[in-house]
Amino acid sequence: MISVVHDPQHTRYTATVDGVVCVLDYQLRGNTMAIVHTGVPSAVGGRGIAAELTRVALEDARTRGLKVQPVCSYAAVYMQRHPEYQDLLA
């Protein structure tokens, strides 16, 4: 199980796996969450960490009534592959 922590002060979500920190960075632009970077080091890649970071960020955006602008290419592809998040697109 991947545990994701929201750090609103630094506008990021983090997951630490095997001692390696993985991140999803965002910017708030009015009522829009712009996902600008998803970073998972290769040492822990291929475990679905980026997907879980993105899923948690999108669910949080929905809860907070925010739209999402997927600037990060990973987030854009994730949203295309998961139609349940299409309503969040800014």
The 8 nearest C-alpha neighbors of each residue, nearest first, counted from 0:
[[1, 2, 16, 48, 3, 51, 47, 46],
 [2, 0, 3, 14, 48, 51, 16, 15],
 [1, 3, 14, 0, 4, 15, 13, 16],
 [2, 4, 14, 13, 1, 52, 12, 5],
 [5, 3, 13, 12, 14, 6, 2, 11],
 [4, 6, 12, 7, 11, 13, 3, 10],
 [5, 7, 11, 8, 9, 12, 10, 4],
 [8, 6, 10, 9, 5, 11, 12, 4],
 [7, 9, 6, 10, 11, 5, 12, 26],
 [8, 10, 7, 11, 6, 24, 12, 25],
 [11, 9, 7, 25, 8, 6, 24, 26],
 [12, 10, 24, 6, 23, 9, 25, 5],
 [11, 13, 5, 23, 4, 22, 6, 3],
 [14, 12, 22, 4, 3, 21, 11, 23],
 [15, 13, 3, 21, 2, 20, 16, 4],
 [14, 16, 20, 19, 18, 21, 17, 13],
 [17, 15, 19, 18, 14, 20, 43, 1],
 [16, 18, 19, 15, 43, 20, 42, 14],
 [17, 19, 16, 15, 20, 14, 43, 21],
 [20, 18, 16, 15, 17, 21, 43, 40],
 [21, 19, 15, 14, 18, 16, 22, 13],
 [22, 20, 39, 14, 13, 38, 15, 19],
 [23, 21, 13, 38, 12, 37, 24, 14],
 [22, 24, 37, 12, 11, 36, 52, 38],
 [25, 23, 11, 36, 35, 10, 34, 22],
 [24, 26, 34, 35, 33, 10, 11, 32],
 [27, 25, 33, 32, 28, 10, 34, 35],
 [26, 28, 32, 31, 29, 33, 25, 30],
 [29, 27, 31, 30, 26, 32, 33, 68],
 [28, 30, 31, 27, 32, 65, 26, 66],
 [31, 29, 65, 28, 66, 32, 27, 64],
 [32, 30, 66, 28, 65, 67, 29, 27],
 [31, 33, 67, 27, 26, 68, 66, 34],
 [34, 32, 68, 26, 25, 67, 69, 35],
 [35, 33, 25, 69, 70, 71, 36, 24],
 [34, 36, 71, 70, 25, 24, 33, 69],
 [37, 35, 24, 71, 23, 34, 38, 25],
 [36, 38, 23, 22, 24, 49, 39, 71],
 [39, 37, 22, 21, 23, 36, 40, 49],
 [38, 40, 21, 44, 41, 49, 22, 37],
 [41, 39, 42, 43, 44, 38, 21, 19],
 [40, 42, 44, 43, 39, 45, 38, 19],
 [43, 41, 40, 44, 19, 39, 45, 17],
 [44, 42, 41, 40, 45, 46, 39, 16],
 [45, 43, 41, 46, 42, 39, 40, 48],
 [44, 46, 47, 43, 48, 41, 49, 39],
 [47, 45, 48, 44, 43, 49, 50, 1],
 [46, 48, 50, 49, 45, 51, 44, 1],
 [47, 49, 51, 50, 46, 52, 1, 39],
 [50, 48, 52, 51, 47, 53, 39, 37],
 [51, 49, 53, 47, 48, 52, 54, 77],
 [50, 52, 54, 48, 53, 49, 55, 47],
 [53, 51, 49, 55, 50, 54, 48, 56],
 [52, 54, 56, 50, 51, 55, 49, 57],
 [53, 55, 51, 57, 56, 52, 50, 58],
 [54, 56, 58, 52, 57, 53, 59, 51],
 [57, 55, 59, 53, 54, 58, 60, 52],
 [58, 56, 60, 54, 59, 55, 53, 61],
 [57, 59, 61, 55, 60, 56, 54, 62],
 [58, 60, 62, 56, 57, 61, 55, 63],
 [61, 59, 65, 57, 63, 58, 62, 64],
 [60, 62, 58, 64, 59, 63, 65, 57],
 [63, 61, 59, 60, 64, 58, 65, 57],
 [62, 64, 60, 61, 65, 59, 58, 66],
 [65, 63, 61, 62, 60, 66, 30, 59],
 [66, 64, 60, 30, 31, 63, 61, 32],
 [65, 67, 31, 87, 89, 88, 32, 30],
 [68, 66, 32, 88, 89, 31, 87, 33],
 [67, 69, 33, 89, 70, 88, 32, 34],
 [70, 68, 75, 34, 74, 71, 33, 67],
 [71, 69, 35, 34, 68, 72, 33, 75],
 [72, 70, 35, 36, 74, 69, 73, 34],
 [71, 73, 75, 74, 76, 70, 69, 36],
 [74, 72, 76, 75, 71, 77, 37, 49],
 [73, 75, 77, 69, 71, 72, 76, 78],
 [76, 74, 69, 72, 78, 73, 77, 79],
 [75, 77, 79, 73, 78, 74, 80, 72],
 [78, 76, 74, 80, 75, 79, 73, 81],
 [77, 79, 81, 75, 80, 76, 84, 74],
 [80, 78, 76, 77, 81, 75, 82, 85],
 [79, 81, 77, 78, 76, 82, 75, 83],
 [82, 80, 78, 83, 79, 84, 77, 85],
 [83, 81, 85, 84, 80, 79, 78, 86],
 [82, 84, 81, 85, 86, 78, 87, 80],
 [83, 85, 82, 86, 87, 78, 81, 57],
 [86, 84, 82, 87, 88, 83, 78, 81],
 [85, 87, 84, 88, 83, 66, 82, 89],
 [88, 86, 66, 85, 67, 84, 89, 61],
 [89, 87, 67, 85, 86, 66, 68, 84],
 [88, 66, 67, 68, 87, 31, 86, 69]]
